[in-house]
């Protein structure tokens, strides 16, 4: 009997030693949710956001996994509050959807701001990172990165824009933000409708045209209904998007993984997003030309007249910057210098 107990005790001891020597079972990955309010097939999701999320998973060796929801948790505007209130961990927002909320971010959306999506995106991030973070416009959310689309133009069904008077009463489908500001300054008959309705509005003659970047014209199948594209140096308008995260969720991650996400954010996001939108612009340009859409460069007189009509936008931004203790003229000068430098590299 004593021998039996001795063997049992020896077995227990050996089992304990084996367990102690075995590596600890790996913890489950932290799974984060990302809500995108555009289709999963859109280039910004499939070619930018999803690959970025995969970079995060790879760099963290699987400790952080970002899952994209099959349906958005709310409408496009509601994604700011959805992230802030913890309904979803990550999302992207369009700054044009929040009038009065992100006034300083308009520095990169002013008319004639940039000729490529990548240069605008990278320059915008550098300026924000160096000069505008302290204004705390992103309170309640963590901004991981910025990116913007290429230059916005005027796409019409009947004739191009040749003079400032051609805008008078022209029925254009527009969105919010800088688009709306530009439309008002140019005396356009604005029809405010969601972008996906653009094809029906144009094909049925409800509107005469749209304000869009190249990518959106192709994405919404407008290449078969628009006949003319009037382009402006630096674009008639621009828009910025931000990749945002719930700050409490970010802070709960281990320091090692917070550092990795930070390294893969900022200018890295700006370049990825800008390159993706730029590639889509290039593909859209080919599509439109294949459909015989006629491209027209705005003449010098038209450009000068538009600049005169929209000059108040810059003055309003400078006033907002001054109220926050920011040297607005110096910031805009550096932003424009960066744009030229980055565009010369492409």
C-alpha positions in Angstrom: 0.0 0.0 0.0 2.8 2.4 0.9 4.4 1.7 -2.5 1.2 2.5 -4.3 0.9 5.9 -2.5 4.5 6.6 -3.2 4.0 6.0 -6.9 0.9 8.2 -6.9 2.7 11.0 -5.2 5.6 10.6 -7.6 3.2 10.8 -10.5 1.6 14.0 -9.2 5.0 15.6 -8.7 6.1 14.7 -12.2 2.8 16.1 -13.6 3.2 19.3 -11.7 6.8 19.7 -12.9 5.7 19.1 -16.5 3.0 21.7 -16.3 5.3 24.2 -14.7 7.8 23.7 -17.5 5.2 24.0 -20.3 4.8 27.4 -21.9 1.8 29.4 -20.7 -1.2 29.2 -23.0 -1.3 32.2 -25.3 -3.8 34.9 -24.5 -6.7 35.5 -26.9 -6.1 38.4 -29.3 -7.8 41.8 -28.6 -10.5 42.0 -31.2 -11.4 45.6 -32.3 -14.4 46.5 -34.4 -14.2 48.9 -37.4 -17.4 50.4 -38.9 -17.1 51.8 -42.4 -20.1 53.6 -43.9 -19.1 52.9 -47.5 -19.4 49.5 -49.2 -16.7 46.9 -48.4 -15.9 46.8 -52.1 -15.0 50.5 -52.2 -11.3 51.1 -52.8 -10.9 53.0 -49.6 -12.0 49.9 -47.6 -10.6 47.1 -49.8 -7.3 48.7 -50.8 -6.5 50.9 -47.8 -8.4 50.2 -44.5 -8.4 46.4 -44.6 -4.7 46.2 -45.6 -3.8 48.7 -42.9 -5.7 46.5 -40.3 -3.8 43.5 -41.6 -0.6 45.4 -41.0 -1.6 46.0 -37.4 -2.4 42.3 -36.9 0.9 41.2 -38.4 3.0 43.7 -36.5 1.4 42.8 -33.2 1.9 39.1 -34.0 -1.8 38.5 -33.8 -2.3 40.2 -30.4 -4.6 42.9 -32.0 -7.1 42.0 -34.6 -9.4 44.5 -36.3 -12.7 43.2 -37.6 -14.7 45.1 -40.1 -18.5 45.0 -39.5 -20.6 43.8 -42.4 -23.0 46.7 -41.9 -22.2 50.2 -40.5 -23.4 50.9 -37.0 -25.1 54.2 -37.9 -25.3 56.8 -40.7 -22.1 58.5 -41.9 -22.4 61.5 -39.6 -23.1 59.3 -36.6 -19.8 57.6 -36.7 -18.1 60.3 -34.7 -20.3 59.7 -31.7 -20.3 56.0 -32.3 -16.6 55.9 -31.7 -16.6 58.5 -28.9 -19.4 56.6 -27.0 -17.7 53.2 -27.5 -20.4 51.7 -29.8 -17.6 50.8 -32.1 -13.8 50.9 -31.6 -12.7 52.4 -34.9 -14.2 54.2 -37.9 -13.5 57.0 -40.4 -15.2 60.3 -40.7 -15.5 63.0 -43.4 -14.7 66.4 -41.9 -17.2 68.0 -44.3 -20.1 66.4 -42.4 -19.5 68.4 -39.2 -19.9 72.1 -39.9 -18.6 74.2 -37.0 -16.9 71.2 -35.3 -13.6 71.0 -37.1 -13.0 74.5 -38.3 -9.2 74.3 -38.2 -9.2 71.2 -40.5 -10.4 73.4 -43.3 -6.9 74.5 -44.0 -6.5 71.5 -46.3 -9.9 71.8 -47.9 -9.7 75.4 -49.3 -10.0 75.9 -53.0 -6.8 75.4 -55.0 -5.2 73.4 -52.2 -3.5 70.5 -53.9 -3.1 68.6 -57.1 -2.8 65.0 -55.8 -4.5 63.0 -53.1 -1.2 61.7 -51.7 0.5 65.1 -51.5 -2.5 66.7 -49.9 -2.8 63.8 -47.4 0.8 63.9 -46.3 1.1 67.6 -46.1 -2.2 67.8 -44.1 -1.0 65.3 -41.6 2.4 67.0 -41.1 0.7 70.4 -40.5 -1.9 69.0 -38.2 0.7 67.0 -36.2 3.0 70.0 -35.8 0.6 72.9 -35.3 -3.1 72.0 -34.8 -3.2 69.1 -32.3 -3.1 71.5 -29.3 -6.4 73.1 -30.4 -8.1 69.8 -29.2 -10.7 69.7 -31.9 -10.6 65.9 -31.7 -11.6 65.8 -28.0 -13.3 62.6 -27.0 -11.7 60.6 -29.9 -8.2 59.6 -30.8 -7.2 60.6 -34.3 -4.9 58.0 -35.9 -4.4 59.6 -39.3 -5.7 61.9 -42.0 -6.1 61.4 -45.8 -7.8 63.3 -48.5 -9.1 63.0 -52.1 -7.7 64.5 -55.2 -8.7 67.9 -56.6 -12.5 68.4 -56.9 -13.8 69.4 -60.3 -17.2 70.3 -62.0 -18.7 67.5 -64.1 -21.7 68.6 -66.3 -24.0 66.9 -68.8 -24.5 69.7 -71.3 -21.6 72.2 -71.5 -18.4 73.0 -69.7 -17.8 75.9 -67.3 -16.0 78.6 -69.2 -16.9 81.8 -67.2 -17.9 82.6 -63.7 -21.4 83.5 -65.0 -21.9 79.9 -66.1 -22.3 79.0 -62.5 -25.3 81.3 -62.0 -28.3 79.1 -61.3 -26.5 75.9 -62.5 -28.2 73.0 -60.8 -25.4 70.9 -59.1 -25.7 68.0 -56.7 -23.5 68.8 -53.7 -22.7 67.4 -50.3 -21.8 69.4 -47.3 -18.7 71.2 -46.0 -16.5 73.0 -48.5 -18.6 71.8 -51.4 -21.6 73.7 -49.9 -19.5 76.8 -49.2 -18.1 76.8 -52.8 -21.5 76.3 -54.3 -23.0 79.2 -52.3 -20.1 81.5 -53.3 -20.5 80.7 -56.9 -24.2 81.3 -56.9 -25.0 77.7 -57.8 -28.5 76.3 -57.5 -27.5 73.6 -55.0 -29.3 70.3 -54.8 -28.2 68.6 -51.5 -28.6 64.9 -51.9 -26.5 61.8 -50.9 -23.8 60.9 -53.3 -25.3 57.5 -54.3 -28.3 59.4 -55.8 -26.1 61.3 -58.3 -26.6 59.0 -61.2 -30.4 59.2 -61.0 -30.3 63.0 -60.6 -28.1 63.4 -63.6 -29.7 60.8 -65.9 -33.2 62.2 -65.3 -32.1 65.8 -65.8 -32.9 66.9 -62.2 -29.4 68.4 -62.0 -26.9 69.7 -64.6 -23.8 68.4 -62.9 -21.9 67.5 -59.8 -18.9 68.6 -57.7 -16.7 65.5 -57.3 -13.1 64.2 -57.4 -12.4 61.9 -60.3 -12.7 58.8 -58.3 -16.2 59.5 -57.2 -17.4 60.2 -60.8 -16.4 56.6 -61.7 -17.4 55.0 -58.4 -21.0 56.3 -58.9 -21.1 55.3 -62.6 -21.4 58.9 -63.8 -18.9 58.4 -66.6 -21.8 57.4 -68.9 -23.9 60.5 -68.2 -21.5 63.4 -67.7 -20.1 64.9 -70.9 -17.7 67.6 -69.7 -15.2 68.0 -66.9 -14.0 71.4 -65.9 -10.8 71.2 -63.8 -9.1 73.8 -61.7 -5.4 73.9 -60.6 -5.3 72.5 -57.1 -9.0 71.7 -57.3 -12.1 73.7 -56.8 -12.4 72.1 -53.3 -11.1 69.2 -51.3 -12.2 67.0 -48.4 -10.3 65.3 -45.6 -11.1 62.0 -43.8 -9.9 60.9 -40.4 -9.3 57.4 -39.1 -10.5 57.6 -35.5 -10.4 55.3 -32.5 -12.0 55.2 -29.0 -9.3 56.6 -26.7 -10.2 54.3 -23.8 -9.9 51.3 -26.0 -6.5 52.5 -27.2 -5.3 53.1 -23.7 -6.3 49.6 -22.5 -4.0 48.0 -25.0 -0.5 46.9 -23.8 2.1 49.6 -24.3 3.9 47.5 -26.8 0.9 47.3 -29.0 0.0 51.0 -28.5 3.5 51.8 -29.8 3.0 49.6 -32.9 -0.3 51.1 -33.8 1.1 54.6 -33.3 4.0 53.7 -35.7 1.5 52.4 -38.3 -0.6 55.6 -38.0 0.1 59.3 -38.7 2.0 59.8 -41.9 1.8 56.1 -42.7 -2.0 56.3 -42.9 -1.8 59.5 -44.8 0.4 57.9 -47.5 -1.6 54.7 -47.7 -5.0 56.6 -47.9 -3.6 59.2 -50.3 -2.0 56.7 -52.6 -5.2 54.6 -52.7 -7.3 57.6 -53.6 -4.7 58.8 -56.1 -4.7 55.4 -57.8 -8.4 55.5 -58.0 -8.3 59.0 -59.5 -5.9 57.7 -62.2 -8.1 54.8 -63.0 -11.2 57.0 -63.1 -9.5 59.4 -65.5 -8.9 56.6 -68.0 -12.5 55.4 -67.6 -13.9 58.9 -68.3 -11.7 59.4 -71.3 -12.7 56.0 -72.7 -16.3 57.3 -72.4 -15.3 60.4 -74.3 -15.9 62.8 -71.5 -14.3 66.1 -72.6 -11.8 67.6 -70.2 -11.4 71.4 -70.0 -8.8 73.3 -67.9 -10.3 76.5 -66.3 -8.9 79.6 -68.0 -7.0 82.2 -66.1 -9.9 84.6 -65.9 -12.2 81.9 -64.5 -9.6 80.9 -61.9 -9.1 84.5 -60.9 -12.9 85.1 -60.5 -13.3 81.9 -58.4 -10.4 83.0 -56.2 -12.1 86.3 -55.7 -15.4 84.7 -54.8 -13.9 82.3 -52.4 -11.2 84.5 -50.8 -13.4 84.9 -47.6 -12.9 81.2 -46.8 -9.2 81.7 -46.1 -9.9 84.8 -44.1 -12.4 82.9 -42.0 -9.8 80.2 -41.4 -7.2 82.7 -40.4 -9.6 84.2 -37.9 -10.4 80.8 -36.4 -6.7 80.0 -36.2 -5.9 83.3 -34.5 -8.6 82.7 -31.9 -6.7 79.5 -31.0 -3.3 81.2 -30.7 -2.1 79.8 -34.0 0.0 81.7 -36.5 -2.4 81.1 -39.4 -0.4 82.9 -42.2 2.7 80.9 -41.3 0.8 77.6 -41.2 -0.8 78.1 -44.6 2.5 79.2 -46.1 4.2 76.0 -44.8 1.3 73.8 -46.0 1.5 75.3 -49.5 5.3 74.9 -49.5 4.9 71.3 -48.5 2.4 70.7 -51.2 4.8 71.9 -53.9 7.7 69.9 -52.4 5.6 66.7 -52.3 4.1 67.2 -55.7 7.5 67.7 -57.2 8.5 64.2 -55.9 5.7 62.4 -57.7 
